């Protein structure tokens, strides 16, 4: 038996035709190839998707940056517009306030001019006249009251010259360069007194009250007892109000104590007015002043009616001096005025 050499190469199989694959093997091979193609396509699509995601992230970051920048710009613009709107609103409010103040000042000036013209028409015949001791005492009291800032109450019969006394106080006071406003409380009906005294802020034509027209000046309330109780309360509040610029001078023919007891006057307002009360003497208690008063009223009536009456008969002067004068100085003025109208020649005859 012949031995084989171990160092010799193994015998190579004979080359021949590959065995034929079965249909199942062919299907499997095609499936494997298709799967490999699908894997390659998926990998390519995955790469494209990743690139698209990176581009999307970059685009979104740029958009976010632009949005932040635009939002910041819009915020600054809105803040600027808001500040401009607020500034314009403040300017409009300031303009409206200035217009209101201008209108108020115009109304005040118009009212003050009215009273200035009224006061310019006052004549020396309506000043404090007379050499009597009673008049000397009254002038001293008025001088003392003029130096004060507190309210003053003038008491006296009708026609004794309470308005003239109020004017004397004002003219002697530091307020003489401002107007003295006079309101006769007994003339106006109660439903009008409120608006005239305190004004009306509402309506088409706002009305400035007399207490405001008398700002830094004097408000003379003649016959203050005619004020209704509710207006007395408002007046008391105005008098006590800090910074109230108008000084109050009141006048009455009635004693306030009697009015308080009758329930027609407020006790607190009486207590506010009476500490500086001044009583005006009736004309029958100062008859020695009648000749001087007659001379003053005669001169005034001459200018008013164009007369040239220069003397007063002794008979007329005796009649005027002896008369009781229940209407006091005002009655004497009217009598002299009528005598001037009816007298002929240069001598006054009653």
C-alpha positions, 0 to 999 in steps of 0.5 A, spaced: 500 500 500 502 506 497 503 512 503 501 519 502 506 524 503 503 529 508 507 535 506 504 534 499 498 539 498 491 536 499 488 535 492 484 540 489 477 539 488 475 539 481 472 545 477 466 544 474 459 548 474 456 550 480 450 547 482 444 550 481 440 554 486 433 552 488 428 557 487 427 558 494 435 560 494 434 565 489 428 568 492 432 569 499 438 572 495 433 577 491 430 579 498 437 580 501 439 585 495 433 588 496 434 589 504 441 592 502 438 597 497 433 599 502 438 600 508 442 604 503 436 608 501 434 609 509 441 611 511 441 616 505 435 619 507 437 619 514 443 623 512 438 628 509 434 629 515 439 630 519 442 636 514 435 638 514 434 639 522 441 642 522 439 647 517 432 648 521 435 649 527 440 654 524 434 658 521 430 658 527 435 661 531 436 666 526 428 667 527 429 667 534 434 672 534 430 677 529 424 676 533 428 678 540 431 684 536 424 686 533 420 685 539 425 690 543 425 695 538 417 695 538 417 695 545 422 701 545 417 704 540 411 703 544 414 706 550 416 712 546 409 713 544 406 712 551 411 717 554 409 722 548 401 720 549 402 722 557 406 728 555 401 730 550 395 728 555 399 732 561 399 738 556 392 738 554 390 738 562 395 744 563 392 747 557 385 746 560 387 748 567 390 754 564 384 756 560 379 755 566 384 759 570 384 764 565 376 764 564 376 765 572 380 771 572 376 774 566 370 773 570 373 776 576 376 782 573 369 783 570 366 783 576 371 787 580 371 792 574 363 793 576 364 794 583 370 799 581 366 803 577 360 803 582 365 805 588 368 811 583 361 814 583 361 815 590 361 822 593 363 825 599 356 826 601 356 818 602 362 819 607 363 820 614 361 827 616 359 830 622 363 834 628 359 831 633 362 827 639 358 821 637 362 821 630 369 822 633 367 816 637 365 812 631 371 814 627 376 811 632 372 805 632 372 804 625 380 806 625 381 800 630 377 795 626 380 797 620 387 794 623 384 788 624 383 782 620 377 779 623 370 779 621 366 786 623 359 787 625 355 793 624 349 795 628 344 800 627 337 803 625 336 803 618 339 809 614 344 810 619 350 809 614 352 802 615 354 801 608 358 808 609 362 805 615 363 799 612 367 803 606 371 807 611 373 800 614 375 798 608 379 804 605 383 805 612 385 797 612 391 794 608 385 791 603 384 798 600 387 796 594 382 791 593 375 791 591 369 792 597 363 787 594 357 789 597 351 784 597 344 786 600 341 779 603 334 782 604 334 784 597 335 777 593 330 772 594 333 766 598 333 761 592 338 766 588 342 768 594 346 761 594 348 762 587 350 770 588 354 769 594 357 762 593 357 762 585 355 756 581 361 751 578 356 748 573 352 749 567 353 753 561 355 759 564 359 758 571 358 764 576 363 767 580 360 768 587 361 774 591 365 771 596 370 770 591 370 776 587 372 779 594 378 775 594 384 779 598 378 785 599 372 786 603 365 782 602 360 787 606 353 783 607 348 788 609 342 785 613 345 779 614 340 776 618 336 775 612 340 769 610 337 763 611 340 758 616 343 753 611 347 759 607 349 762 614 352 755 616 356 755 609 358 762 611 360 760 617 364 755 614 367 760 609 369 764 615 373 759 618 376 756 612 384 757 613 386 761 607 379 765 606 382 771 602 375 775 603 374 779 609 367 779 612 363 785 614 356 784 616 351 789 618 344 788 621 338 792 624 337 787 629 340 784 635 343 778 633 342 775 640 334 776 639 335 773 632 338 767 636 333 766 641 328 766 635 331 761 632 333 765 626 340 766 627 346 761 628 349 762 635 356 760 632 356 765 627 353 770 632 359 768 636 364 769 630 361 776 628 359 780 635 366 780 638 368 786 633 361 789 633 360 797 632 354 800 634 352 806 629 348 812 633 342 814 630 341 821 627 337 824 632 343 823 637 347 827 633 343 833 631 349 837 631 352 833 624 345 835 620 348 842 618 354 839 615 350 833 612 345 838 609 351 842 605 354 835 603 348 833 600 346 839 597 353 839 593 352 832 591 345 834 588 347 840 585 352 836 581 346 831 579 341 836 577 345 841 574 343 846 580 346 852 583 343 852 590 349 855 594 345 857 601 340 854 606 335 858 609 335 859 616 328 856 617 329 850 612 336 849 617 331 849 623 326 845 620 331 839 618 335 840 625 328 839 629 326 833 625 326 826 629 329 823 622 326 815 623 330 814 617 336 817 619 341 820 614 338 816 608 332 820 609 335 826 610 339 825 604 332 824 600 329 830 603 335 835 601 335 832 594 327 833 593 328 840 596 334 841 591 329 839 585 323 843 587 327 850 590 327 856 585 333 860 585 340 860 589 337 858 596 335 851 599 327 851 601 324 845 604 
